[in-house]
Amino acid sequence: MMSQLLYIEASPAKERSHTIAVAAAFLEAWRSTHLGDPIEKIDLWSTPLPPFDANTIEAKFAVLRRNEFTPEQRDRWESVRSVARRFNSASHYVFSVPMWNFGMPYPLKHFIDVVTLPGENWTWSKGEGYRSLLTGKKALLICASANLHSETGEGASDFLRPHLRHWLKFIGIQDIQEILVTPTLADPQEMMRTRANAIANARAVAPTF
């Protein structure tokens, strides 16, 4: 069965990015073991996204309430739905994401808002509540942070990975793996060992992903 991998790049650092370097190693290994399976890339720093503004929000609630669209709402809904369907069509997802201010870079949050749509990857009803629509898919989160951050407890400061995991599970993606590159502010030699270990991990994970 053919797999279709969507690689979502959220770092603007490019050749200086630790997460992009790890993702590149993963994708190279994945290609060698998934011959003929397509890989698509979305660079969130060069891909225009439709605004998620008042018309888009009203269109979203028109779907939930089964109301008619206004012409403006219909145009905006078509623009976000095309992005969501491109996202939904993949079977495997790889995200390379640096931590910014304890969370995600703003283009990734914009992307998540655009693609997370009722009727496309989730739905809601009075009887059932929320229901996920994506099934049988996998995601790999490659995340970097300058320092070590806890996800739990009173001093929790990692709001990146918990947010991404919760979002993916909300739309139905339960099989989630993670590779961390942290702390990037460590001694340069230690940092290079951390990065090398993450790259080796990425290559090891790729064949069975």
Residue frames as a rotation matrix with the C-alpha (Angstrom) as fourth column:
MET 1
0.579 0.815 0.000 0.00
0.815 -0.579 0.000 0.00
0.000 0.000 -1.000 0.00
MET 2
-0.165 -0.662 0.731 1.41
0.615 -0.649 -0.448 3.38
0.771 0.376 0.514 -1.00
SER 3
0.171 0.117 -0.978 2.16
0.897 -0.429 0.106 5.92
-0.407 -0.896 -0.178 1.71
GLN 4
0.277 -0.078 0.958 2.07
0.547 -0.807 -0.224 9.67
0.790 0.586 -0.181 1.21
LEU 5
-0.035 -0.414 -0.910 4.26
0.986 -0.164 0.037 11.71
-0.164 -0.896 0.413 3.53
LEU 6
0.644 0.224 0.731 3.70
0.343 -0.939 -0.014 15.40
0.683 0.260 -0.682 4.22
TYR 7
-0.210 -0.799 -0.563 6.69
0.969 -0.093 -0.230 17.24
0.132 -0.594 0.794 5.68
ILE 8
0.761 0.520 0.388 5.80
0.422 -0.851 0.313 20.48
0.493 -0.075 -0.867 7.46
GLU 9
-0.241 -0.962 -0.132 8.75
0.873 -0.155 -0.462 22.78
0.424 -0.226 0.877 8.11
ALA 10
0.769 0.638 -0.037 8.23
0.563 -0.649 0.512 25.40
0.303 -0.415 -0.858 10.81
SER 11
0.284 -0.740 -0.610 11.78
0.605 -0.355 0.712 26.71
-0.744 -0.572 0.347 11.27
PRO 12
0.997 0.042 -0.071 12.98
-0.023 -0.684 -0.729 29.82
-0.079 0.728 -0.681 9.41
ALA 13
0.435 -0.900 0.000 16.64
-0.491 -0.237 0.838 29.06
-0.754 -0.365 -0.546 10.21
LYS 14
0.861 0.000 -0.509 17.05
-0.475 0.358 -0.804 26.66
0.182 0.934 0.308 7.24
GLU 15
0.361 -0.761 -0.540 20.70
0.029 0.587 -0.809 25.51
0.932 0.276 0.234 7.03
ARG 16
-0.616 -0.592 0.520 21.26
-0.479 -0.242 -0.844 26.55
0.625 -0.769 -0.134 10.68
SER 17
0.232 0.851 0.471 18.21
-0.938 0.067 0.341 24.67
0.259 -0.521 0.814 11.95
HIS 18
-0.756 -0.449 0.476 18.73
-0.597 0.771 -0.220 21.59
-0.269 -0.451 -0.851 14.11
THR 19
-0.020 0.824 0.567 15.20
-0.212 0.551 -0.807 20.30
-0.977 -0.137 0.164 13.47
ILE 20
0.709 0.246 -0.660 15.57
-0.670 -0.053 -0.740 20.66
-0.217 0.968 0.127 9.70
ALA 21
-0.294 -0.894 -0.339 18.88
-0.923 0.358 -0.142 18.75
0.248 0.271 -0.930 9.78
VAL 22
-0.709 0.105 0.697 17.24
-0.315 0.838 -0.446 15.90
-0.631 -0.536 -0.561 11.70
ALA 23
0.390 0.920 0.038 14.21
-0.290 0.162 -0.943 15.95
-0.874 0.357 0.330 9.38
ALA 24
0.366 -0.324 -0.872 16.49
-0.929 -0.078 -0.361 15.80
0.049 0.943 -0.330 6.32
ALA 25
-0.745 -0.663 0.077 18.19
-0.667 0.739 -0.092 12.68
0.004 -0.120 -0.993 7.70
PHE 26
-0.370 0.703 0.607 14.81
-0.137 0.605 -0.784 11.11
-0.919 -0.374 -0.128 8.40
LEU 27
0.581 0.672 -0.460 13.44
-0.519 -0.130 -0.845 11.89
-0.627 0.729 0.273 4.93
GLU 28
-0.089 -0.703 -0.706 16.54
-0.978 0.196 -0.071 10.49
0.189 0.684 -0.705 3.23
ALA 29
-0.905 -0.242 0.350 16.20
-0.346 0.898 -0.271 7.23
-0.249 -0.366 -0.897 5.17
TRP 30
-0.084 0.961 0.264 12.45
-0.178 0.246 -0.953 7.11
-0.980 -0.127 0.150 4.58
ARG 31
0.407 0.182 -0.895 12.90
-0.878 -0.193 -0.438 7.50
-0.253 0.964 0.082 0.81
SER 32
-0.505 -0.743 -0.440 15.33
-0.832 0.555 0.017 4.59
0.231 0.374 -0.898 0.71
THR 33
-0.955 0.175 0.239 12.83
0.050 0.890 -0.453 2.25
-0.292 -0.421 -0.859 2.38
HIS 34
0.054 0.998 -0.012 9.61
0.288 -0.027 -0.957 3.58
-0.956 0.049 -0.289 0.80
LEU 35
-0.858 -0.509 0.067 10.57
0.187 -0.187 0.964 3.55
-0.479 0.840 0.256 -2.86
GLY 36
-0.716 0.558 0.419 8.04
0.469 -0.060 0.881 5.34
0.516 0.828 -0.219 -5.00
ASP 37
0.193 0.800 -0.569 6.05
0.981 -0.159 0.109 6.75
-0.004 -0.579 -0.815 -2.09
PRO 38
0.152 -0.113 0.982 5.58
0.479 -0.861 -0.173 10.51
0.865 0.497 -0.077 -2.54
ILE 39
-0.232 -0.237 -0.943 6.87
0.922 -0.363 -0.136 13.19
-0.310 -0.901 0.303 -0.18
GLU 40
0.316 0.353 0.881 5.35
0.566 -0.815 0.123 16.66
0.761 0.460 -0.457 -0.19
LYS 41
-0.530 -0.583 -0.615 6.84
0.848 -0.344 -0.404 19.60
0.024 -0.736 0.677 1.67
ILE 42
0.623 0.618 0.479 5.13
0.522 -0.785 0.334 22.65
0.583 0.042 -0.812 3.12
ASP 43
-0.593 -0.778 -0.209 7.58
0.747 -0.434 -0.503 25.36
0.300 -0.455 0.839 4.18
LEU 44
0.324 0.857 -0.401 5.44
0.944 -0.318 0.083 27.52
-0.056 -0.406 -0.912 6.44
TRP 45
-0.029 -0.414 -0.910 7.75
0.333 -0.862 0.382 30.49
-0.942 -0.292 0.163 5.90
SER 46
-0.869 -0.287 -0.402 7.23
-0.258 -0.431 0.865 30.59
-0.422 0.855 0.300 2.14
THR 47
-0.713 0.686 0.147 3.74
0.631 0.536 0.561 29.10
0.306 0.493 -0.815 1.70
PRO 48
-0.777 0.492 0.392 0.93
-0.519 -0.854 0.042 31.70
0.355 -0.171 0.919 1.68
LEU 49
-0.750 0.594 -0.292 -2.00
0.662 0.685 -0.306 30.75
0.018 -0.422 -0.906 3.91
PRO 50
-0.109 0.783 0.612 -5.50
0.344 -0.548 0.763 32.23
0.933 0.294 -0.209 3.77
PRO 51
-0.737 -0.144 0.660 -6.32
-0.478 -0.579 -0.661 34.53
0.477 -0.803 0.358 6.70
PHE 52
-0.425 0.646 -0.634 -8.34
0.765 0.631 0.129 33.08
0.483 -0.431 -0.762 9.53
ASP 53
-0.973 0.053 0.225 -10.47
-0.112 -0.959 -0.259 36.17
0.202 -0.277 0.939 10.03
ALA 54
-0.553 0.815 0.174 -14.08
-0.519 -0.173 -0.837 37.05
-0.652 -0.553 0.518 10.86
ASN 55
0.173 0.630 -0.757 -15.45
-0.982 0.165 -0.088 35.70
0.069 0.759 0.648 7.57
THR 56
-0.432 -0.404 -0.806 -13.60
-0.382 0.892 -0.242 32.41
0.817 0.204 -0.540 8.07
ILE 57
-0.987 0.083 0.134 -14.83
-0.102 0.312 -0.945 32.08
-0.120 -0.947 -0.299 11.64
GLU 58
-0.216 0.972 -0.087 -18.41
-0.769 -0.225 -0.598 32.79
-0.601 -0.062 0.797 10.58
ALA 59
0.076 0.183 -0.980 -18.10
-0.857 0.515 0.030 30.23
0.510 0.838 0.196 7.80
LYS 60
-0.822 -0.440 -0.361 -16.82
-0.180 0.803 -0.568 27.66
0.540 -0.402 -0.739 10.30
PHE 61
-0.812 0.556 0.176 -19.84
-0.147 0.096 -0.984 28.21
-0.564 -0.826 0.004 12.54
ALA 62
-0.014 0.791 -0.612 -22.15
-0.981 -0.128 -0.143 28.14
-0.191 0.598 0.778 9.54
VAL 63
-0.354 -0.185 -0.917 -20.92
-0.474 0.880 0.005 24.60
0.806 0.437 -0.400 8.91
LEU 64
-0.984 -0.082 -0.160 -21.45
0.093 0.529 -0.844 23.62
0.154 -0.845 -0.513 12.55
ARG 65
-0.567 0.816 -0.107 -24.92
-0.224 -0.277 -0.934 25.17
-0.792 -0.506 0.340 12.66
ARG 66
-0.509 0.303 0.806 -25.81
0.774 0.570 0.275 24.00
-0.376 0.764 -0.525 9.15
ASN 67
0.336 0.540 -0.771 -26.54
0.119 -0.837 -0.534 27.55
-0.934 0.088 -0.346 8.06
GLU 68
0.771 -0.056 0.635 -26.24
0.635 -0.018 -0.772 28.93
0.054 0.998 0.022 4.55
PHE 69
-0.288 -0.925 -0.248 -23.01
0.849 -0.366 0.381 30.68
-0.443 -0.101 0.891 3.60
THR 70
0.686 0.233 -0.690 -22.89
-0.123 -0.896 -0.426 34.29
-0.717 0.377 -0.586 2.51
PRO 71
0.926 -0.374 0.048 -20.86
0.111 0.149 -0.983 34.74
0.360 0.915 0.180 -0.70
GLU 72
0.293 -0.863 0.412 -17.93
-0.785 -0.463 -0.411 36.08
0.546 -0.203 -0.813 1.33
GLN 73
0.205 -0.158 0.966 -18.08
-0.796 0.548 0.259 33.18
-0.570 -0.822 -0.013 3.75
ARG 74
0.908 0.177 0.378 -18.26
0.047 0.856 -0.515 30.66
-0.415 0.485 0.769 0.92
ASP 75
0.717 -0.697 -0.005 -15.17
-0.207 -0.207 -0.956 32.08
0.665 0.687 -0.292 -0.76
ARG 76
0.029 -0.735 0.677 -13.23
-0.963 -0.201 -0.177 32.02
0.266 -0.647 -0.714 2.49
TRP 77
0.452 0.200 0.869 -14.40
-0.557 0.824 0.100 28.49
-0.696 -0.529 0.485 3.32
GLU 78
0.994 -0.102 0.038 -13.26
0.091 0.587 -0.804 27.20
0.060 0.803 0.593 -0.04
SER 79
0.421 -0.897 0.139 -9.84
-0.522 -0.364 -0.771 28.74
0.742 0.252 -0.621 0.49
VAL 80
-0.156 -0.491 0.857 -9.25
-0.980 0.186 -0.072 27.10
-0.124 -0.851 -0.510 3.88
ARG 81
0.646 0.464 0.606 -10.90
-0.423 0.879 -0.221 23.83
-0.635 -0.113 0.764 2.92
SER 82
0.864 -0.382 -0.329 -8.49
-0.197 0.344 -0.918 23.34
0.463 0.858 0.222 0.02
VAL 83
-0.136 -0.936 0.325 -5.55
-0.784 -0.099 -0.612 23.64
0.605 -0.338 -0.721 2.44
ALA 84
-0.009 0.211 0.978 -7.21
-0.870 0.480 -0.111 21.26
-0.492 -0.852 0.179 4.91
ARG 85
0.900 0.412 0.143 -7.87
-0.289 0.809 -0.512 18.65
-0.326 0.419 0.847 2.23
ARG 86
0.447 -0.844 -0.298 -4.26
-0.425 0.093 -0.901 18.83
0.787 0.529 -0.317 1.08
PHE 87
-0.385 -0.557 0.736 -3.25
-0.906 0.073 -0.418 18.17
0.179 -0.827 -0.532 4.68
ASN 88
0.254 0.605 0.755 -5.81
-0.751 0.615 -0.241 15.40
-0.610 -0.506 0.610 5.19
SER 89
0.816 0.150 -0.559 -4.72
-0.540 0.542 -0.643 13.52
0.207 0.827 0.523 2.05
ALA 90
-0.214 -0.966 -0.143 -1.40
-0.760 0.256 -0.598 12.45
0.614 -0.020 -0.789 3.60
SER 91
0.674 0.351 -0.651 -0.94
0.070 0.846 0.529 9.19
0.736 -0.402 0.545 5.49
HIS 92
0.244 -0.700 -0.671 2.26
0.969 0.204 0.140 10.19
0.039 -0.684 0.728 7.31
TYR 93
0.858 0.071 0.508 3.26
0.084 -0.996 -0.003 13.56
0.506 0.045 -0.861 8.77
VAL 94
0.008 -0.881 -0.474 6.66
0.989 0.078 -0.126 14.91
0.148 -0.467 0.872 9.80
PHE 95
0.912 0.265 0.313 6.91
0.201 -0.954 0.223 18.24
0.358 -0.140 -0.923 11.63
SER 96
-0.203 -0.948 -0.247 10.21
0.893 -0.075 -0.444 20.06
0.403 -0.311 0.861 12.26
VAL 97
0.617 0.631 0.469 9.48
0.285 -0.735 0.615 22.64
0.733 -0.246 -0.634 14.93
PRO 98
-0.638 -0.767 -0.068 11.67
0.390 -0.246 -0.887 24.83
0.664 -0.593 0.456 17.15
MET 99
0.179 0.652 -0.736 10.26
0.984 -0.124 0.129 26.04
-0.007 -0.748 -0.664 20.45
TRP 100
-0.534 -0.241 0.810 9.54
0.292 -0.952 -0.091 29.77
0.793 0.188 0.579 20.53
ASN 101
-0.595 0.292 0.749 8.65
-0.690 -0.663 -0.289 31.38
0.412 -0.689 0.596 23.85
PHE 102
-0.707 0.175 0.685 7.64
-0.435 0.657 -0.616 28.00
-0.558 -0.734 -0.388 25.27
GLY 103
0.329 0.880 0.343 5.32
-0.084 0.389 -0.917 27.26
-0.940 0.273 0.202 22.35
MET 104
0.107 -0.214 0.971 5.26
0.865 0.502 0.015 27.02
-0.490 0.838 0.239 18.56
PRO 105
-0.900 -0.400 -0.174 6.28
0.235 -0.780 0.580 29.54
-0.367 0.481 0.796 15.87
TYR 106
-0.318 0.863 -0.392 3.30
-0.343 -0.490 -0.801 31.63
-0.884 -0.121 0.452 14.79
PRO 107
-0.389 0.245 -0.888 3.11
-0.913 0.022 0.407 30.32
0.119 0.969 0.215 11.17
LEU 108
-0.897 0.075 -0.436 2.49
0.072 0.997 0.025 26.81
0.436 -0.009 -0.900 12.53
LYS 109
-0.661 0.714 -0.232 -0.34
0.297 -0.035 -0.954 28.04
-0.689 -0.699 -0.189 14.74
HIS 110
-0.268 0.538 -0.799 -1.81
-0.784 -0.604 -0.144 29.79
-0.560 0.588 0.584 11.69
PHE 111
-0.650 -0.045 -0.758 -1.53
-0.604 0.636 0.480 26.56
0.461 0.770 -0.441 9.70
ILE 112
-0.929 0.313 -0.199 -3.22
0.371 0.773 -0.516 24.54
-0.008 -0.552 -0.833 12.45
ASP 113
-0.437 0.803 -0.405 -6.10
-0.101 -0.491 -0.865 27.04
-0.894 -0.337 0.295 12.60
VAL 114
-0.294 0.292 -0.910 -6.56
-0.932 -0.297 0.206 26.90
-0.211 0.909 0.360 8.82
VAL 115
-0.624 -0.040 -0.781 -6.54
-0.482 0.806 0.344 23.10
0.615 0.591 -0.522 8.45
THR 116
-0.951 0.270 -0.147 -8.55
0.289 0.623 -0.727 22.14
-0.105 -0.734 -0.671 11.56
LEU 117
-0.712 0.684 -0.156 -12.04
-0.681 -0.620 0.390 22.34
0.170 0.384 0.907 10.12
PRO 118
-0.283 0.713 0.642 -15.43
-0.383 0.529 -0.757 20.82
-0.879 -0.460 0.124 10.98
GLY 119
0.766 0.642 -0.004 -16.54
-0.316 0.372 -0.873 18.27
-0.559 0.670 0.488 8.45
GLU 120
0.570 -0.646 -0.507 -12.99
-0.629 0.053 -0.775 17.85
0.528 0.761 -0.376 7.16
ASN 121
-0.366 -0.727 -0.581 -11.01
-0.089 0.649 -0.755 16.32
0.927 -0.224 -0.302 10.04
TRP 122
-0.948 0.206 -0.243 -13.40
0.292 0.256 -0.922 16.62
-0.128 -0.944 -0.303 13.00
THR 123
-0.358 0.891 0.280 -17.09
0.038 -0.285 0.958 17.05
0.933 0.353 0.068 13.65
TRP 124
-0.992 0.107 0.062 -19.43
-0.074 -0.114 -0.991 17.84
-0.099 -0.988 0.121 16.52
SER 125
-0.278 0.960 -0.036 -23.02
-0.022 0.032 0.999 17.02
0.960 0.278 0.012 17.39
LYS 126
0.021 0.372 0.928 -25.19
-0.927 -0.341 0.158 17.32
0.375 -0.863 0.338 20.49
GLY 127
0.900 0.434 -0.042 -25.49
-0.398 0.856 0.329 13.57
0.179 -0.280 0.943 20.70
GLU 128
0.711 -0.670 -0.215 -21.85
0.602 0.737 -0.307 12.62
0.364 0.088 0.927 20.19
GLY 129
0.667 -0.548 -0.506 -19.91
0.028 -0.659 0.751 15.75
-0.745 -0.515 -0.424 21.05
TYR 130
0.222 -0.691 -0.688 -16.56
-0.923 -0.376 0.080 15.98
-0.314 0.617 -0.722 19.26
ARG 131
0.716 -0.046 0.696 -15.56
0.159 0.982 -0.099 13.18
-0.679 0.182 0.711 16.89
SER 132
-0.231 -0.893 -0.385 -12.26
-0.453 -0.252 0.855 12.77
-0.861 0.372 -0.346 15.02
LEU 133
0.793 0.572 -0.212 -12.39
-0.411 0.245 -0.878 12.04
-0.450 0.783 0.430 11.29
LEU 134
0.246 -0.774 -0.583 -8.78
-0.832 0.140 -0.537 11.09
0.497 0.618 -0.609 10.49
THR 135
0.751 0.009 0.660 -7.79
-0.434 0.760 0.484 7.48
-0.497 -0.650 0.575 11.17
GLY 136
0.790 -0.423 0.444 -4.86
0.517 0.849 -0.110 5.16
-0.331 0.316 0.889 10.50
LYS 137
0.698 -0.556 0.451 -2.29
0.054 -0.587 -0.808 7.95
0.714 0.588 -0.380 10.11
LYS 138
0.395 -0.676 -0.622 1.11
0.918 0.265 0.295 8.54
-0.035 -0.688 0.725 11.74
ALA 139
0.862 -0.181 0.473 2.96
-0.084 -0.972 -0.220 11.65
0.499 0.150 -0.853 12.85
LEU 140
0.168 -0.876 -0.453 6.57
0.964 0.241 -0.109 12.37
0.204 -0.419 0.885 13.82
LEU 141
0.983 0.104 0.150 7.38
0.061 -0.962 0.267 15.49
0.172 -0.254 -0.952 15.83
ILE 142
0.055 -0.996 -0.073 10.98
0.922 0.078 -0.380 16.71
0.384 -0.046 0.922 15.56
CYS 143
0.877 0.394 0.273 11.30
0.227 -0.843 0.487 19.47
0.422 -0.365 -0.830 18.15
ALA 144
-0.227 -0.968 -0.108 14.15
0.734 -0.098 -0.672 21.59
0.640 -0.232 0.733 19.46
SER 145
0.897 0.424 0.127 14.47
0.249 -0.721 0.647 23.92
0.366 -0.548 -0.752 22.42
ALA 146
0.257 -0.846 0.467 17.26
-0.405 -0.533 -0.743 26.05
0.878 0.002 -0.480 23.80
ASN 147
-0.608 -0.390 0.692 16.86
-0.781 0.135 -0.610 24.60
0.144 -0.911 -0.386 27.28
LEU 148
-0.827 0.357 -0.433 15.31
0.376 0.925 0.044 21.58
0.417 -0.126 -0.900 28.96
HIS 149
-0.577 0.718 0.389 11.61
-0.762 -0.644 0.059 22.18
0.293 -0.263 0.919 29.68
SER 150
-0.912 0.340 0.231 9.14
0.142 0.787 -0.600 20.19
-0.386 -0.514 -0.766 31.76
GLU 151
-0.672 0.739 0.042 5.67
0.001 -0.056 0.998 19.37
0.740 0.671 0.037 30.45
THR 152
0.338 0.825 -0.452 4.09
0.438 0.288 0.852 18.74
0.833 -0.486 -0.264 33.82
GLY 153
-0.096 -0.321 -0.942 4.09
0.995 0.003 -0.103 20.08
0.036 -0.947 0.320 37.35
GLU 154
0.592 0.385 -0.708 3.99
0.552 -0.834 0.008 23.57
-0.588 -0.395 -0.706 38.78
GLY 155
-0.017 -0.706 -0.708 7.02
-0.242 -0.684 0.688 24.68
-0.970 0.183 -0.159 36.77
ALA 156
0.131 0.107 0.986 5.86
0.784 0.598 -0.169 23.28
-0.607 0.794 -0.006 33.43
SER 157
0.045 -0.171 -0.984 7.15
-0.313 -0.938 0.149 25.38
-0.949 0.302 -0.096 30.54
ASP 158
-0.960 -0.272 0.063 6.94
-0.039 0.355 0.934 23.09
-0.277 0.894 -0.351 27.49
PHE 159
-0.023 0.995 -0.099 3.67
-0.209 -0.101 -0.973 24.05
-0.978 -0.002 0.210 25.79
LEU 160
-0.317 -0.199 -0.928 4.89
-0.932 -0.117 0.343 22.97
-0.177 0.973 -0.148 22.35
ARG 161
-0.903 -0.127 -0.411 4.76
-0.259 0.923 0.283 19.18
0.343 0.362 -0.866 22.35
PRO 162
-0.706 0.708 0.032 1.63
0.370 0.406 -0.836 18.86
-0.604 -0.578 -0.548 24.53
HIS 163
-0.058 0.679 -0.732 -0.19
-0.524 -0.645 -0.556 21.26
-0.850 0.351 0.393 22.19
LEU 164
-0.412 -0.163 -0.896 0.87
-0.905 0.191 0.381 19.39
0.109 0.968 -0.226 19.07
ARG 165
-0.993 0.044 -0.113 -0.01
0.057 0.991 -0.118 15.99
0.107 -0.123 -0.987 20.54
HIS 166
-0.481 0.868 -0.122 -3.41
0.200 -0.027 -0.979 17.19
-0.853 -0.496 -0.161 21.73
TRP 167
-0.047 0.436 -0.899 -4.21
-0.798 -0.558 -0.229 18.73
-0.601 0.706 0.374 18.34
LEU 168
-0.665 -0.270 -0.697 -3.16
-0.687 0.587 0.428 15.62
0.293 0.763 -0.576 16.41
LYS 169
-0.939 0.344 -0.033 -5.22
0.325 0.846 -0.424 13.35
-0.117 -0.409 -0.905 18.64
PHE 170
-0.346 0.843 -0.412 -8.19
-0.196 -0.495 -0.847 15.71
-0.918 -0.212 0.336 18.37
ILE 171
0.079 0.369 -0.926 -8.31
-0.968 -0.192 -0.160 15.22
-0.237 0.909 0.342 14.59
GLY 172
0.885 0.464 0.051 -7.69
-0.452 0.879 -0.149 11.47
-0.114 0.109 0.987 14.93
ILE 173
0.351 -0.836 -0.422 -3.92
-0.277 0.338 -0.900 10.93
0.895 0.432 -0.113 14.61
GLN 174
0.939 0.122 0.322 -3.07
-0.343 0.249 0.906 8.68
0.030 -0.961 0.276 17.55
ASP 175
0.655 -0.752 0.078 0.24
0.748 0.659 0.080 7.16
-0.111 0.006 0.994 16.41
ILE 176
0.883 -0.324 0.339 2.71
-0.250 -0.937 -0.244 9.92
0.397 0.131 -0.909 17.35
GLN 177
0.458 -0.824 -0.334 6.47
0.886 0.453 0.096 9.62
0.073 -0.340 0.938 17.71
GLU 178
0.991 -0.131 0.026 8.90
-0.134 -0.977 0.164 12.28
0.004 -0.166 -0.986 18.88
ILE 179
0.222 -0.974 -0.037 12.57
0.921 0.222 -0.321 13.14
0.321 0.037 0.946 18.43
LEU 180
0.955 0.126 -0.267 14.00
0.241 -0.854 0.461 15.90
-0.170 -0.505 -0.846 20.61
VAL 181
0.055 -0.945 0.323 17.05
0.725 -0.185 -0.664 18.10
0.687 0.271 0.675 20.00
THR 182
0.665 0.247 0.705 17.64
-0.279 -0.794 0.541 19.81
0.693 -0.556 -0.459 23.33
PRO 183
0.645 0.320 -0.694 19.20
0.345 -0.932 -0.109 21.79
-0.682 -0.169 -0.711 24.94
THR 184
0.634 -0.375 0.677 20.57
0.704 -0.085 -0.705 23.67
0.321 0.923 0.210 21.96
LEU 185
0.718 -0.398 0.571 22.29
-0.437 -0.896 -0.076 26.23
0.542 -0.195 -0.818 24.23
ALA 186
0.892 -0.441 0.096 24.57
0.217 0.606 0.765 23.54
-0.396 -0.662 0.636 25.64
ASP 187
0.002 -0.978 -0.208 28.33
-0.335 -0.197 0.921 23.53
-0.942 0.068 -0.328 25.13
PRO 188
0.199 0.132 -0.971 28.97
-0.964 -0.150 -0.218 23.31
-0.174 0.980 0.098 21.35
GLN 189
-0.744 -0.513 -0.429 30.56
-0.585 0.809 0.048 19.85
0.322 0.287 -0.902 21.53
GLU 190
-0.788 0.533 0.310 27.73
0.088 0.594 -0.799 18.54
-0.610 -0.602 -0.515 23.68
MET 191
0.104 0.855 -0.508 25.22
-0.551 -0.376 -0.745 20.12
-0.828 0.358 0.432 21.31
MET 192
-0.150 -0.212 -0.966 26.78
-0.972 0.212 0.105 18.38
0.183 0.954 -0.238 18.32
ARG 193
-0.989 -0.148 -0.021 26.58
-0.138 0.959 -0.247 15.04
0.057 -0.241 -0.969 20.16
THR 194
-0.408 0.911 0.058 22.91
-0.025 0.052 -0.998 15.71
-0.912 -0.409 0.001 20.93
ARG 195
0.208 0.458 -0.864 22.25
-0.849 -0.355 -0.392 16.58
-0.486 0.815 0.315 17.28
ALA 196
-0.566 -0.489 -0.663 24.16
-0.758 0.625 0.186 13.51
0.324 0.608 -0.725 16.04
ASN 197
-0.928 0.272 0.255 22.15
0.068 0.797 -0.601 11.28
-0.367 -0.540 -0.758 18.37
ALA 198
-0.030 0.967 -0.251 18.89
-0.285 -0.249 -0.926 12.81
-0.958 0.044 0.283 17.11
ILE 199
0.031 -0.036 -0.999 19.97
-0.997 -0.066 -0.029 12.24
-0.065 0.997 -0.038 13.49
ALA 200
-0.890 -0.376 -0.259 20.87
-0.387 0.922 -0.009 8.61
0.242 0.092 -0.966 14.25
ASN 201
-0.643 0.733 0.221 17.49
0.082 0.353 -0.932 8.19
-0.761 -0.581 -0.287 15.95
ALA 202
0.131 0.698 -0.704 15.72
-0.698 -0.440 -0.565 9.67
-0.704 0.565 0.430 12.93
ARG 203
-0.322 -0.339 -0.884 17.46
-0.902 0.395 0.177 7.25
0.289 0.854 -0.433 10.57
ALA 204
-0.997 -0.070 0.043 16.58
-0.082 0.923 -0.377 4.33
-0.013 -0.379 -0.925 12.81
VAL 205
-0.406 0.914 0.007 12.91
-0.068 -0.022 -0.997 5.31
-0.911 -0.406 0.071 13.07
ALA 206
-0.332 0.288 -0.898 12.36
-0.844 -0.515 0.146 5.94
-0.421 0.807 0.414 9.36
PRO 207
-0.890 -0.068 -0.450 12.15
-0.354 0.726 0.590 2.34
0.287 0.684 -0.670 8.00
THR 208
-0.700 0.643 -0.311 9.20
0.700 0.704 -0.121 1.39
0.141 -0.302 -0.943 10.22
PHE 209
-0.677 0.461 -0.573 7.43
-0.027 -0.794 -0.607 4.76
-0.735 -0.395 0.551 10.22
